[in-house]
Amino acid sequence: MRRDRLRTTQTQDGRKIAVWQLAGGSARILRVQFTAASFTAYRLPARTPLTGVQPGTVIFDPHPDLADARELLPGHDDLWDVLREDYWAALLNPKDLPNPLGA
């Protein structure tokens, strides 16, 4: 399994979904989807509107780590807390560790 594969974390109620990657020792957040929201999708930190992207989507550019994502999109501790748990589970999972033989 690739350590840098895309990962998905969602809140228990399924209303908030984050797509992220484990990059080195850090969780890099790519985007968040608020499934019950209908606002125009936008890119952070510039707040550039994104037409043609599913409403309720926030795309991060560049991809912040978890601490920076919390600051850029505060008020969603339920999502960030569960993502932190998934991050630590992925970080400590031996299957996700790089193969020392390079295979």
C-alpha positions as CSV (number, residue, x, y, z in Angstrom):
1,M,0.0,0.0,0.0
2,R,1.3,3.4,-0.9
3,R,1.9,5.8,2.0
4,D,1.0,8.8,-0.2
5,R,-2.4,7.4,-1.4
6,L,-5.5,9.5,-1.2
7,R,-7.4,9.0,2.1
8,T,-10.9,9.9,3.1
9,T,-12.1,10.9,6.5
10,Q,-15.6,11.8,7.4
11,T,-17.5,12.8,10.5
12,Q,-19.7,10.3,12.2
13,D,-22.8,11.8,10.7
14,G,-21.2,11.8,7.2
15,R,-21.9,15.5,6.7
16,K,-18.2,16.5,6.5
17,I,-15.7,14.7,4.4
18,A,-11.9,15.4,4.0
19,V,-9.6,14.1,1.3
20,W,-6.0,14.0,2.4
21,Q,-2.6,12.4,1.9
22,L,0.1,11.2,4.3
23,A,3.1,13.1,3.0
24,G,6.2,12.3,4.9
25,G,5.1,12.6,8.5
26,S,2.3,15.1,7.8
27,A,-1.3,14.9,6.8
28,R,-1.8,17.2,3.8
29,I,-5.4,18.2,3.3
30,L,-6.5,18.4,-0.4
31,R,-10.2,19.2,0.0
32,V,-13.3,19.2,2.2
33,Q,-16.9,18.5,1.2
34,F,-19.8,19.6,3.3
35,T,-22.5,17.3,2.0
36,A,-25.5,19.2,3.3
37,A,-24.2,22.6,2.1
38,S,-25.1,24.4,-1.1
39,F,-22.5,27.3,-1.2
40,T,-20.5,27.8,-4.3
41,A,-17.3,25.8,-4.2
42,Y,-14.1,27.8,-3.6
43,R,-10.4,27.5,-3.2
44,L,-8.6,28.5,0.0
45,P,-6.8,30.6,1.0
46,A,-7.7,32.9,-1.9
47,R,-11.4,32.2,-1.7
48,T,-11.6,31.9,-5.4
49,P,-15.0,30.6,-6.6
50,L,-14.9,27.4,-8.5
51,T,-17.7,26.9,-11.0
52,G,-18.3,23.3,-12.2
53,V,-17.2,21.9,-8.8
54,Q,-19.8,20.3,-6.5
55,P,-21.4,22.9,-4.2
56,G,-20.2,22.7,-0.6
57,T,-16.6,21.9,-1.6
58,V,-13.5,23.7,-0.4
59,I,-10.2,23.0,-2.2
60,F,-7.0,23.8,-0.4
61,D,-4.2,25.2,-2.5
62,P,-1.5,24.7,-1.5
63,H,-2.3,21.6,0.6
64,P,-2.0,22.6,4.2
65,D,-1.1,20.3,7.1
66,L,-3.8,19.6,9.7
67,A,-2.9,22.5,12.0
68,D,-3.0,25.0,9.1
69,A,-6.3,23.5,7.8
70,R,-7.8,24.0,11.3
71,E,-6.8,27.7,11.1
72,L,-8.0,28.2,7.5
73,L,-11.3,26.5,8.1
74,P,-12.1,26.9,11.8
75,G,-15.3,25.8,13.5
76,H,-15.1,22.2,12.2
77,D,-13.4,20.5,15.1
78,D,-15.5,17.4,14.7
79,L,-13.9,16.8,11.3
80,W,-10.4,17.8,12.3
81,D,-10.5,15.7,15.4
82,V,-11.5,12.5,13.5
83,L,-8.9,13.3,10.8
84,R,-6.3,13.6,13.5
85,E,-7.2,10.1,14.7
86,D,-7.1,8.7,11.1
87,Y,-3.7,10.4,10.6
88,W,-2.2,8.8,13.7
89,A,-3.6,5.4,12.7
90,A,-2.1,5.8,9.2
91,L,1.2,7.1,10.5
92,L,1.6,4.1,12.9
93,N,0.3,1.5,10.5
94,P,3.2,-0.8,9.5
95,K,1.6,-1.6,6.2
96,D,1.9,2.1,5.3
97,L,5.6,2.4,6.2
98,P,8.0,2.6,3.3
99,N,9.6,-0.7,2.3
100,P,13.3,-0.5,3.1
101,L,14.1,-2.7,0.1
102,G,12.4,-0.1,-2.2
103,A,9.8,-2.5,-3.5
